[in-house]
Amino acid sequence: MRYILLLIVFAQLSDAQVRWLKKSLDLVRLSLTRWSSRNIGRTIHPVILQSILKKSQGPTYQPLTNHKNIYYTGTITLGTPPQQFIVNFDTGSSNLWVYSQKCWWSMSCWTHRYYKHNKSSTYKENGTNVQINYATGSMSGFLSEDVLKLGNICSTVTFAEATSVPGVIDAFSLKFDGIFGLGLEDTSVGGVMPVFYSIMDKLPQPIFSVYLNRNAVDEIDKGGEILFGGTDHSKFINDSLTMHKLATDGIWAIQIERVYVGESLADACKLGCTGVVDTGTSLLVTPQSTLQTMRKFIGSTVDKGVVSCSDIHKYPPIKFLIDGKNYTLTASQYISRTKFLWTETCFDGLDNMNLENIWIFGDVFLSNFYTIFDFSKKQIGFAELK
């Protein structure tokens, strides 16, 4: 009966209404449960909507799931027939990898979905060994080629099959099967073409936009979105959008002029401050000396950044001056809460990795702005959320 009703609804759409859908649609919403428009005056079932969208050449929408404000994931497929994987979209790296069927000795490989290249008719052997090191972990494996499906995009890509991923705790705590690097050339390992370059010619624009929703925790497909090939104007205030040139062509990083806590200068950036824009990092990472200064001005503990949960509104904002424009995080935006049994603890979202003059704008920062990554013009834009 369900399919008969779908056919009836589809038959009621005129050719003009279908053309209007193709023309007016700004993005592809894979998580959509209902499409309604005043122009059409009726509800369209998502199955019908997706059949229309797949024929269009518009942007591709990737819904995200927020995992306790620590990381955000989405779904892709590899191979033919498609094998589905949950991945962490990471602008701080450029390689795509998933667990391999040949991963036998790492606990993580037994607790996650893994890729079976012998089950895919479009698999192409590469075999080059590769190792990728991250700030808090690593993986090693070998390269393969197969068809990637991302929303309404299909493209052959080179990716890594992970055969070793150390970490017993991560095996049970991390709810993703691999990492989808969205970085530029300089962060690619093994000379592999970054994934976005492989799909760029299928998009209306060589850009992608990120919206992270910290208010929807662990709700599938409600943790935000990545829009490949366009921007979602419903999410941000248009007049607030400012684009910034990259500090270096090969990394998503921009120059910071100064950093304030309240009205106090926390970092004058006399030797230069580079801010790496990284969706794969949870916190706001600062240089070591600056972290101590900021926590002194904030009033949080020096070692762990603990603050009083009852006085969050009293803590000062953090301000970044970038190309003459201030980007402000209020206390409620940078302070996080955790609960264990009946005990609640609050702490600032700051950390350090002993990097001189290097900042990392992780999810604590990015979740408060709509962020646009422009490949062709080598720039990043920030806009205020609606």
Residue pairs with C-beta under 8 A, 6 or more apart in sequence:
5 45
6 45
6 47
6 48
9 42
9 43
9 44
9 45
9 48
10 48
12 42
13 40
13 44
13 48
17 40
18 52
20 39
20 40
21 40
21 44
21 49
21 52
22 52
22 55
22 56
22 58
24 37
24 39
25 53
25 56
25 58
26 58
26 59
26 230
26 232
26 233
27 58
27 59
27 61
27 227
27 230
27 232
28 53
28 56
28 58
28 59
28 60
28 61
28 151
28 152
29 35
29 61
29 63
30 50
30 61
30 62
30 63
30 151
30 221
31 61
31 63
31 221
31 222
32 46
32 49
33 46
34 43
34 44
34 45
34 46
35 43
35 44
35 46
35 49
36 42
36 43
36 44
53 152
54 152
56 152
57 202
57 204
58 204
58 229
58 230
59 203
59 204
59 205
59 227
59 228
59 229
59 230
60 150
60 151
60 152
60 153
60 203
60 227
60 228
60 229
61 151
61 225
61 226
61 227
61 228
62 74
62 89
62 150
62 151
62 225
62 226
62 227
62 228
63 74
63 221
63 222
63 223
63 224
63 225
64 72
64 73
64 74
64 89
64 212
64 213
64 221
64 223
64 224
64 225
64 226
65 72
65 73
65 74
65 218
65 219
65 220
65 221
65 222
65 223
66 72
66 212
66 213
66 214
66 216
66 217
66 218
66 219
66 222
66 223
66 224
67 73
67 175
67 217
67 218
67 223
68 217
68 218
69 214
69 217
69 282
69 336
69 363
69 367
70 282
70 363
71 88
71 174
71 176
71 280
71 282
71 363
72 88
72 89
72 212
72 223
72 224
72 279
72 363
73 86
73 87
73 88
73 89
73 175
73 176
73 223
74 86
74 87
74 89
74 180
74 226
75 84
75 85
75 86
75 87
76 84
76 85
76 87
76 148
76 149
76 150
76 180
77 83
77 84
77 85
77 148
77 149
78 85
78 98
78 115
78 120
78 146
78 147
78 148
78 149
78 159
79 115
79 116
79 117
79 119
79 120
79 121
79 122
79 123
79 146
79 147
80 120
80 121
80 122
80 146
80 147
81 119
81 120
82 149
83 113
83 115
83 116
83 119
83 120
84 113
85 98
85 113
85 115
85 177
85 178
86 113
86 175
86 176
86 177
87 96
87 98
87 176
87 177
87 178
87 179
87 180
88 176
88 178
88 179
88 180
88 280
89 180
89 182
89 210
89 226
89 279
89 280
90 179
90 180
90 181
90 182
90 183
90 278
90 279
90 280
91 181
91 182
91 183
91 210
91 252
91 277
91 278
91 279
91 280
91 373
92 181
92 183
92 187
92 252
92 276
92 278
92 279
92 280
92 281
92 360
93 132
93 134
93 179
93 181
93 183
93 187
93 189
93 280
94 181
94 182
94 183
94 184
94 185
94 187
94 188
94 189
94 192
94 194
94 195
95 130
95 132
95 159
95 160
95 179
95 181
95 188
95 189
95 190
95 192
95 194
95 195
96 148
96 157
96 159
96 160
96 178
96 179
96 180
96 181
96 195
97 132
97 139
97 141
97 159
97 160
97 161
97 162
97 178
97 179
98 113
98 114
98 115
98 159
98 160
98 161
98 162
98 177
98 178
99 108
99 109
99 112
99 113
99 114
99 115
99 161
99 162
99 165
99 177
99 178
100 109
100 114
100 115
100 117
100 141
100 142
100 161
100 162
100 163
101 114
101 115
101 116
101 117
101 118
101 161
102 161
102 163
103 109
103 114
103 141
103 161
103 162
103 163
103 164
103 165
104 163
105 164
106 162
106 163
106 164
106 165
106 166
106 167
106 171
107 167
107 168
107 171
107 172
108 165
108 167
108 170
108 171
108 174
109 162
109 163
109 165
110 171
111 171
111 172
112 171
112 176
112 177
113 177
114 177
115 144
115 161
117 123
117 125
117 144
117 146
117 161
120 146
120 147
122 146
122 147
122 156
123 144
123 145
123 146
124 144
124 145
124 146
124 156
125 144
125 145
126 142
126 143
126 144
126 145
126 158
127 142
127 143
127 144
128 142
128 143
128 190
129 140
129 141
129 142
130 140
130 141
130 142
130 143
130 160
130 189
130 190
130 192
131 138
131 139
131 140
131 189
132 138
132 139
132 140
132 160
132 189
134 280
135 281
135 353
137 165
137 166
137 167
137 170
138 165
138 166
139 160
139 162
139 164
139 165
140 162
140 163
140 164
141 160
141 161
141 162
141 163
141 164
142 160
142 161
142 163
143 158
143 159
143 160
143 161
143 190
143 192
144 158
144 159
144 160
144 161
145 156
145 157
145 158
145 159
146 156
146 157
146 159
147 154
147 155
147 156
147 157
148 154
148 155
148 156
148 157
148 159
148 195
148 198
148 199
150 199
150 228
151 228
153 199
153 202
153 203
153 228
155 198
155 199
155 202
156 198
157 193
157 195
157 198
157 199
158 192
158 193
158 198
159 192
159 195
160 190
160 192
162 178
179 280
180 195
181 187
181 188
181 194
181 195
182 194
182 195
182 196
182 208
182 279
182 373
183 194
183 251
183 252
184 194
184 249
184 250
184 251
184 252
184 375
185 194
185 249
185 250
186 248
186 249
186 250
186 251
187 194
187 250
187 251
188 194
196 208
196 228
196 375
197 375
199 228
200 206
200 375
203 228
203 229
203 230
204 229
204 230
205 229
205 230
206 229
206 374
206 375
206 376
207 229
207 230
207 231
207 372
207 373
207 374
207 375
207 376
208 226
208 227
208 228
208 229
208 372
208 373
209 226
209 227
209 230
209 231
209 232
209 370
209 371
209 372
209 373
210 224
210 225
210 226
210 279
210 366
210 370
210 371
210 372
210 373
211 224
211 225
211 226
211 227
211 232
211 235
211 236
211 370
211 371
211 385
212 223
212 224
212 279
212 363
212 366
212 367
213 222
213 223
213 224
213 367
214 363
214 367
216 222
216 223
216 224
217 223
224 367
225 232
225 235
231 370
231 372
232 370
234 386
235 370
235 385
235 386
236 369
236 370
236 383
236 384
236 385
236 386
237 383
237 384
237 385
237 386
238 383
240 383
240 384
241 370
241 372
241 381
241 382
241 383
242 323
242 325
242 381
242 382
242 383
243 372
243 374
243 377
243 379
243 380
243 381
244 254
244 255
244 322
244 323
244 379
244 380
244 381
244 382
245 254
245 378
245 379
246 252
246 253
246 254
246 378
246 379
246 380
247 253
247 254
247 255
247 274
247 275
249 378
251 276
252 276
252 277
252 278
252 373
252 380
253 274
253 275
253 276
253 277
254 274
254 275
254 277
254 322
254 380
255 272
255 273
255 274
255 275
255 322
255 323
256 267
256 269
256 273
256 274
256 275
256 320
256 321
256 322
256 359
257 269
257 273
257 321
257 322
257 323
257 324
258 265
258 267
258 268
258 269
258 320
258 321
259 265
259 266
259 267
259 269
259 273
259 290
259 294
259 318
259 319
259 320
259 321
259 359
260 266
260 318
260 319
260 321
261 293
261 294
261 297
261 298
261 316
261 317
261 318
261 319
262 297
262 316
262 317
263 316
264 297
264 316
266 290
266 293
266 294
266 297
266 318
267 273
267 286
267 287
267 290
267 293
269 357
271 357
272 357
273 357
273 358
273 359
274 357
274 358
274 359
275 320
275 322
275 359
275 360
275 361
276 358
276 359
276 360
276 361
277 361
277 366
277 371
277 373
277 380
278 360
278 361
278 362
279 362
279 363
279 366
280 362
281 360
281 362
281 363
282 349
282 362
282 363
282 364
283 349
283 350
283 351
283 360
283 362
283 363
283 364
284 318
284 329
284 334
284 349
284 350
284 351
284 359
284 360
284 361
284 362
284 364
284 365
285 350
285 351
285 352
285 353
285 355
285 358
285 359
285 360
285 362
286 294
286 350
286 351
286 352
286 359
287 352
287 355
287 356
287 357
287 358
287 359
288 352
288 354
290 352
291 350
291 351
291 352
292 302
294 318
294 348
294 350
295 301
295 302
295 305
295 348
295 350
296 302
297 316
298 305
298 307
298 315
298 316
298 318
298 348
299 307
299 315
300 306
300 307
300 315
300 347
300 348
300 350
301 307
304 347
305 347
305 348
305 349
305 350
306 345
306 346
306 347
307 315
307 335
307 346
307 347
307 348
308 346
309 337
309 344
309 345
309 346
312 331
312 332
312 335
312 346
313 331
313 332
314 331
315 331
315 335
316 331
317 328
317 329
317 330
317 331
318 328
318 329
318 334
319 326
319 327
319 328
319 329
320 326
320 327
320 328
322 382
327 365
327 369
327 382
329 364
329 365
329 368
333 364
333 367
333 368
334 348
334 349
334 350
334 364
335 346
335 347
335 348
335 349
336 346
336 347
336 348
336 349
336 364
337 344
337 345
337 346
338 344
338 345
338 346
338 347
339 345
349 364
353 360
368 385
369 382
369 383
369 384
369 385
370 382
370 383
370 384
370 385
371 380
371 381
371 382
371 383
372 380
372 381
372 382
372 383
373 380
374 380
374 381
